[in-house]
Amino acid sequence: MKPKLISFKLCPFVQRATIVLEHKRVEHDIEYIDLANPPAWFIERSPLKKVPVLLVDENVLFESMAINEYLDEAYPNRLHPHDIILRAKNRSWIEFGSECLWDVFHLSVKETEREFNEVREGLLSKFDHLEKAVIAAPFFNGAAFSLVDAGYAPLLQRLEYLDKLRPGIFDGSRHPNINTWKNNLLKLDTVRKSCVPEISALYHEQLWKRQGYISRFLDKTKYSGDVVRSIY
Ligand SMILES: N[C@@H](CCC(=O)N[C@@H](CS)C(=O)NCC(=O)O)C(=O)O
């Protein structure tokens, strides 16, 4: 049976898994759920009530990186490095990327410019460390695309969207390796196909519903009526 991914269109953690599914051309089904109103079967089956969940026969896999490691081991063309130290370091940096993703989430919800800038500075300080670890020629480890690249592409994509709205959030001169790596990842077919085609419009709509400081930079003519605030 094909694996089935339980997804939410805007979730960057789900996108980590769809990148690997695309990259390895794994035949799979996707079911999108509304996280604001999750179905009862999902609450029942997802231990943390979070997406992604991957259903493999009767098994419920959860946590994006556990899912990606399963996909990497189950399908040909291994993405994690062979060397055990490099593999462990990649796992560490993926975990670091999850922390950065929470910063990007906070950039979307903080209400004042001051709070927004505090989160931005926290993220850029994390990037000072990441910058030294990224080879970016063209990928994190060098030539080969790996799970760590899949772990960061959704984050770098959202950062790009935010930076387009309010230029200067990301600083390519402070983080040139990350900048090159970001550009290399965002032009990959597997990354472009890993989310729904309307992702940037959906992301903007989500920013609007979150009504954080960044939403001031959206084109307000696109959003009419009363704002129904929601983090989803
Ligand atoms: N550590 C998890 C994070 C997954 C996560 O936070 N997913 C969010 C959507 S982007 C979610 O399902 N949130 C639902 C909730 O917290 O109720 C992973 O890597 O898979």
The ligand as a Gaussian input file, in Angstrom:
#p B3LYP/6-31G(d) Opt

LIG

0 1
 N        8.171000      18.681000      15.927000
 C        7.095000      18.498000      14.979000
 C        6.410000      19.828000      14.761000
 C        5.134000      19.689000      13.931000
 C        4.193000      20.873000      14.121000
 O        4.374000      21.724000      15.008000
 N        3.146000      20.921000      13.295000
 C        2.155000      21.976000      13.459000
 C        1.718000      22.543000      12.123000
 S        3.012000      23.369000      11.284000
 C        0.901000      21.372000      14.060000
 O        0.477000      20.297000      13.672000
 N        0.272000      22.082000      14.997000
 C       -0.976000      21.677000      15.552000
 C       -1.073000      22.015000      16.988000
 O       -0.046000      22.368000      17.602000
 O       -2.169000      21.891000      17.508000
 C        7.652000      17.925000      13.678000
 O        8.838000      18.148000      13.391000
 O        6.911000      17.214000      12.966000

